């Protein structure tokens, strides 16, 4: 069983990490890049497949050389091989040209693996923390011409039948859980509610063994890293990067900031007079008289 | 595939010393062994006093099973052993190192978190070679049966597992031993309860105040009038850079006196003798508690049922005789013998005979003899009967008794050092309270220290512990909330107290239509999982799910 996980480096939006310039634009140089949080569920799903079915997990990302740190992070969740698709030609890509590039990468892995053929499963996380479009996964699956199952919250693979059975979360007026089956090779987009399940001791033992192995491997992650350029992937320059992106951004509106200063008064709870005054001030806000 | 059930040759439940020893012997004999431990790490659920012994006469010792054990997993060796008889500020100290060294190859102070997790790593390595291994965070909640026969175990976190052998090494609150009918919770007089504070003290201060070098350590025991008449005693053991300070009492005595275990510990902590050791260095890092079986009464002579073999605390294998308390070493012996029994039975093609073989080995290797000494049975038949016990106490406290003590003088130290006498000490007030008090009053010297600290209060102690709360899944159910049935839990529970609302159990007054009723209420959140309430109250007690509940950092 061979799984490929697609991941993206995104600005670390946690408080204190992110920097903006005077115009409100993100300062990428000053903001650390981390793995897209939703991709962690895709990695967990791939890991679960590796624990239960055996095989290997490859992690792939498209981005500048600085994205190696993101792949290093992926290695710590038990990946075997890392692939970075990196080339100036790929820069400023929208979801569509990204999907074309990534699918080229997946096909290249299949080609490289020769007889073993294409990866059985490709995993992607549900939307990225920066773009939030949720399109790259589905578009890549379309490029690869694979069946796709989205919003997956649990997953089992049947080696012999070459199928996967997944529970997916269907959000609507009432949330529903739907069980679907798909033939392999397939494309899976995990939901943030994805939870791996290990109900057999042998799986937990294998998980523990893989963890111990990975601790050694993560030290030398760059030995497992392959970088491919557009030429390596034999991609048509017209269909990748900025040139291959049909999306045109007409403008960016900053989200209005909350006022940075607010007036605050301290009221002593046992000061009856002040409390009365406070209640009087709050009454209209609470919709009272 | 998924519809097939999982099977291992041996499943060992619990990764304490008993489970670790069993698993090591099984794995070395090529038995496919799976070890399941419910803590987040081995040792995180365990508490000891604690000294671990290697006995010269024991069939197995922990360092023989796990090379480097003493270098890697223990604190300091005990090189001196003292017994302090206390009456107020009067103290008469006996050097009982000779008694302690009788049949003792070595004895080291240990903290369980470090010790157990170290052993667990070795066990996992060994068991992995057999196709098994050790898993933490998995709580075995019962026995899997097929047509009434035990065929494996059931778990919270895993699907049922079939096994040819199940080792119950799940401690004093063994759910498996109870499930198999090998243990009950009926009698408080079959149990001791210990509470302990680990106090951080820099190693150079330990060296200075106890006068010990790097590879030396001391054990101090306390008896007399500092525990409000409750039968039991206190201890101080030197670790590398901390002290284990605690007390162990007969559970029936705690209940009878409505004693608060944490206060008894405070009595010890603030005694003038400890004040000298702790001055300027009272930094309590962990409060813990443990229920301890009294093997003289609770050790099961036939701790097996079908494929299930119980070892260690789960089989009541904890020896407390006079000033010597040994548990972990017996667990190691029993665990290893259980493993050996299965390996031999399997070799003969009759794995079903493992239980009988284990029982025979316990007897023939002398383990049972130590756990239930014959001499004690004879002596207790007489000495523990109330009229005799009362007469002994009156005699001792009378002028005649006091004269006797004075006349015996130094020879008392020799008597206290008799391995034979220590075995037959009756479980009455006399040896724990009356005699030490008289000795201290008649022969002792005044100690002058004064504690320069207030011991931590109960709320802080339980607040400092780490819990992974399991909201909506309480592991204790109070079956009868009347004070008559469960009131003893309020005082006996180490994290509850009368007039304290923040503990596990509390007494509440409920007013209905003019009538007033006292009831016992339960909030399991600060539970230290000692199991005391399972014995003294009417509860349905089980372990929290894997990894949930209290997590001891020291143990």
Boltz contact constraints between the chains, C-beta under 6 A:
constraints:
  - contact:
      token1: [A, 199]
      token2: [B, 158]
      max_distance: 6.0
  - contact:
      token1: [A, 199]
      token2: [B, 159]
      max_distance: 6.0
  - contact:
      token1: [A, 200]
      token2: [B, 6]
      max_distance: 6.0
  - contact:
      token1: [A, 201]
      token2: [B, 6]
      max_distance: 6.0
  - contact:
      token1: [A, 201]
      token2: [B, 34]
      max_distance: 6.0
  - contact:
      token1: [A, 201]
      token2: [B, 158]
      max_distance: 6.0
  - contact:
      token1: [A, 204]
      token2: [B, 135]
      max_distance: 6.0
  - contact:
      token1: [A, 205]
      token2: [B, 133]
      max_distance: 6.0
